[in-house]
């Protein structure tokens, strides 16, 4: 028999695609957007540890966002009870380089000129923090992992790239593409978890919940 929901999920992300993916799977999280400066966070880490790989960048930023939101919840005058905080961040790896959201239309155009007809790896970092009260089974623990999915791109013409960039969708998403939006017509294949490309790997979130002693349906319903 499935157990009833006992924890509220707080999603530390402004991504409407992540929220929609979780809701479609029966989880209705509370959204709290972090104030993390992503460029500074990566720069600070690299000053200490040296250059980071794309998967490490995604996990670093997911953790930073989750911890930033967790700190805000703790400072709240009326903190939520029984909460889990989930931070996510996605980057595209192409030729060993990290690509997040393009800075402008010119960068998005140049990115697609490199991507077309090729494959890249979409890395999404996930960081889950258990803020539940110990009497309710809370551990105060945190777990994280990165899911990686290979994405194959169509061979777009220059006119198609210009038309897609003109929609402005590529400017607002990691890797300058979507699989669940206007960019879906330009993704010819995926090797791995489809949800991960949208922005949150549901199977990985389930595994992280299990590490904290929770089942999937204990958060469903939010």
N, C-alpha and C positions, 0 to 999 in steps of 0.2 A: 504494500500500500504506500502511495506517495505521501510525503510529509507536507504539511501546510506551510506557506511562506512564513519565515520567522525573521527575515532580515531585509532591510531596504537597501537597494543599490543606489549609490550616488555616482553618476557618470561625470568624470572630470574632463569633459570635452564639449566643444561647441558644435561638433559635427552633426548635422541633421541626418546624415546617412547612418552613422553609428546608432543614433537614437532610434531611427526607423527599424534598423536591423534587430535591435534588442526588443522593441515593441512587437515586431512580427513574430518573435520567438516567445512571446508571452511575458516579457519582463518590461515593466514600466518604471524606469529609473527616474530619480530626481536629478536634474542637470545643474551642475555648478561649474562654471568655467574658471579655469585657473588664470593667474596673472603672470605665468612663467615667460621670461624672455628666452625664447628657444636658442637664438644665436649666442647669447651670453652664456647660457647653460652649457652648451657644447664647447664653447671656447674655454670656459673655466675648467671643465673636465679634461680637455686636451692639454691645458697648461700643466696639469698634474700627471696625467697618464700617457700623454702623447696622442698621436692620431687614433681616432676611433673608427672601427668598421661600421658600415651602414646598419647592420643589425644591432650593434651596440648603441648607436645614436638613437635608434627608435626606442630601445629599452630605457636608455638614460632619460629621454624626454617623457616617456610614459610615467616613469617613477617620479620625476620632478613635478609633473602635473598632479599626480595623485597625492603626493606629500604636501603640495601647496594647498590643495583643496581640503585635505585632512586638517591642516593647521587652522584654516579658516573655520571649519566646523567646530573645532575645539574652542575657538575664541567666541563662537556664537553664544549669545546670552541664553538661548533656548536650544541647545544642541539636539540633533536627531538621535533617537535611541535605536539601537540594533542596526547600525549602518555598516555597509561595506563600501569602500571607495575604489572605483576602477578608473585608472588613467590609461589612455591609449595614445599612441603616436605612430604615424606611418611615414615611411620614406621609400623612394624608388632607387634601387641600385642599378646603374647602367655603366658598364666598363669600370666597375669598382668604385665609382663615384656616387656620392649621396645627393639625391635630389628631393627636395621638399616641394612646397608651393612656389611656383614661379613668381619672381618679383614684379614682372610686368608682361605685357603682350609680346614684346620682343624676345624675352627669355622663353616664354611658352612656345613661340614659333620655332626658335632655335632648338628647343628640347625635342619637339615633335619631328623636326628634320633629322635629328639623330636617332630617334626611337623607331621611326617608320620602317616596317619590314623586318624588325628585330625583336628580341625578347629581353625583358628586364625582370628583376626580382623585387617584388613589393614586400617590404618588411613592416610588420606592425608589432610594436612593443606593447605589452599588457602588464600593468602593475596593479595588484589588488591588495588593499589594506583592510584588515579586520578591526573595526572600531566598535564592535559589539561589547556590551558589558560582560565581564567574566561570569557573572551569575547566569547569563543567557548563553553561555558556551563560547563567548568571545575569547580569543587568544592574544589579541594585540599584535598578532603576527602580520607579515607581509610576504607576498610571493609574486614572482614575475617571470615572464618568458617572452620570447619573440617568435611569432609565426611568420614563415616566409613562403611566398607563392610566386611561381614563375608566370609571367604574363607575356603573351605573344601579340604583337601589334601588326595591324594591316599596313600595307604599303600605300600611304596617302599621297595624293598629289599636292603640289604647293597650294592650289586653289582650295582643296579640302582642308588643309591645315589652316589657311587664312580664315575660312568660313567657321571652322570650329573655334579658333581663338577668338573670333569676333563675338561668339556667344558669351564669352567671359567665364564659362564654366571651368576651363583649365587653370584659370588664375586662382581658384579657390580650393584646389584639391592637391594633395601630395602626388607628385609624379606628373601633374598636368593632364590627368585623365580620370574618367570614371568608368566603371563597368555597369553601373546601375542607372546611368543617366544618358546624356547626349553622346558621351564617349563610347557607349556600349557597342556602337556600330563599327568601331575601330579596334576592338579587341577580338582577335581571331581564335584565341585559345588560352586556357588557364590550366596550370599543373599545380594542384594543391587546393587549399580551402578557398572557395569562392567568397565566403563572407569576409575573409581576411582582406581581400582586395577592396571590399566596400569600406572596411575600416575597423572591424572587430571580429575576431575568430571565435565563434560560439563554442566550438569544441574545446579550444584552449581555455576559454573562460570557465567552462565546466570543469576542466582538469584543475585549474587554480582553486576553484571553490572546493573541490574534493580535498586538496592539500590543506585547506583550512577547516576541514571537517563538515562541509556543507554539501548538500545535494542540489542539483539544478532547480528542482521545484520548491526549494526552500526560499528562493528569491523570486520565483515567478509570481507575477501579480504586483510586485513592487510595493 
